[in-house]
Amino acid sequence: MLKKIFIISSVILFSQTALADTENGISPDSVNLLDRFDQIFERLGSPVSFDEDKTQLEFDGEFRYRLEYRDDFNFNDATFEDDAINLFRTRFGLSLKLGEYVKIYVQGQDSESFADQQAHKSTAFVNRLDLHQLYAEFQSPLEHIPLSVKVGRQELSYGDERFVGAFGWSNVARVFDAAKVVFTPIKWLQADAWFSQVVRINRSQADSAQHDDNFYGIYTALKPFKDHVLDTFLFIRHNLNNEITGEKPGELGQLKEYTIGNRFKGKKSLPGRPAGIFDYGVEWAIQFGSRAHDDIEAWAWHNEIGYTFDVLPWDPRIHFEYNHGSGDSDPRDGTFENFDNLFPTNHIYYGYMDFASLRNMNNIKIGTGVTPHKKIKFSMDYHWFFLDTNGSAWFNAGQSVIRPKTAGASTTLGQELDLLANWNLTKHLSFLIGYSHFHAGAFVRDSGSADDSNFFYGQLALKV
C-alpha cells in the first residue's frame, strides 16, 4: 500500500510542479538556458552543404533514458518478481543527399538494460551497438512518373501502426530489411508496395533478417477531403519454416497468411455551445490462408470516437474505443482462429502495461486528456479486458502467452488504469512520467495467482 501511495504521489507532485512552472513562469535564467540548449542542438542538426548545395550531409541523434518499476507482473505477491529497470537507448544517424534524387541514410543504435532479473536483460531490452537502419532512397527525376524506391534496412509504419509499426517505445524497436516502392500519382493518393523480412536481435553477432519469414504488403492512403483518410491494405506473410505446428497432433507445415482491411479516420469541427472537434475512426482486418495445413479464419476490429472541447480551458478531450481480436474457441478442429497481430506498435493502444494485443481479446477503453500548456499534456485511460474465448490463451502485447487456456475459466481478465504526463521542455528535450495499475479479474483467479500489478515509469529523451 505504501508503495502505491508513493507512486501516485510522485505523479501528482510532477503534475503540480509542471503546472506551477507554466502558470507562475520559469525564471529568466532557466529560459535563457533552455534557449541556448535548443540553439546548440539546432546547429548540430543543421545540414552541411557541398558542391554548390548539390550535396548535403545531415546528422541526427537520440539519447533516451527510461526507469521502469514493475510490481507483481506475474500476479503473485508471494514470489519476488518486482524489478527496477534502467533502460538506455542511444542512436546516431547520418544522411547524405546526392542532388535532388538520391539519399543514403545510416543509423546505429545501442540499447542497454540494467536490472536484477535476467529476463529484463534479454533481447527484448538489450542490443549492443549494431546497425539499426541503412538504406538508399531514389526519387524519380521524371514528373510524369511520381515514384520513389527505398532499399535496405528501414522502418515500416502504416496507419496507426495497429498492424505494422516501428514499435518506438521498445528499447530495441523494430526494423525490416526491405525493398519498397512509393507511388503518388496525385497529391491526395499514395500507394506503397514492399517485400520485407523482419530483423531479429542477435546478441552474439550482427543483427540479421529472419530469412524464412517473408512479409509483403500493399498499402494505399486516400485523402480527398480535409482531415480525413481512407486506407486500404493487403498484407501477405509467408513463413517458410516447415516446423510450424498445426492443430492436429504431429501436423507441421508453413504459414501462408493473408490480411486485408480498411482504415477510416477523420475529424470535424462542430458548431454549437460549447463548440468542439468530433473525431472518429474505424479499422478492420480479415485473415485467411493456411497454417500447417489448417485453415485460417480470423479477424480484428477497432472503432473510436472522441470529442475535444476546444473553447474550454485546457482543451479537454474525452474518447471511447472498442477493440477486438478473434480467438480460437476449438484448438483441434483444423481451423485456426487466433488473429495474428503481425508487427504492430501495441503499447500505445491496449494498456501501457502491455498485457494485451489484438489476439483473443476484447478491449473497452474510455479516456480523457487535458492540455494546460502547449508543452504539457495529461491523460487518463481506463480499460476493461475480456478474452474472446477461454478456449485459447491470454496473449500479451508481443503475442506471447501470459496464461494458457483454462477449461471452465471466466473470460474476464481485469481492468487497467493508465495515468500519463508529457512535458516537452524544448524542441529537442522531452520528459514523461506515468503510473498504471492492473486489477486482476476472474480469469486470472481461475487460472492461478491473481494479485494486482503496478507499473511506474519516467523517461527523458534528447533528440537532434
Secondary structure, DSSP 8 states (H G I E B T S, - for coil): -HHHHHHHHHHHHHHHHHHHHHHH---HHHHHHHHHHHHHHHHHTS-EEETTTTEEEEEEEEEEEEEEEEE-TTS-TTS---EEEEEEEEEEEEEEEETTTEEEEEEEEEEEEE-SSGGGGSTTT-EEEEEEEEEEEEE-S-TTS-EEEEEEEE----TTSSSB---TTSSS---EEEEEEEEEEETTEEEEEEEEEEEE--SSS--EEEEEEEEEEEEEEE--STTEEEEEEEEEEEEEEEEEE-SSTT-EEEEEEEEEEEEEEEEEEE-SSS-EEEEEEEEEEEEEEEETTEEEEEEEEEEEEEEE-TTSTT--EEEEEEEEE---S-TTSSEE-S----B---TTTS-TT----SSSEEEEEEEEEEEEETTEEEEEEEEEEE-S-TTS-EE-TTS-EEE---TT--SEEEEEEEEEEEEE-SSSEEEEEEEEEEEE-HHHHHHS----EEEEEEEEEEE-
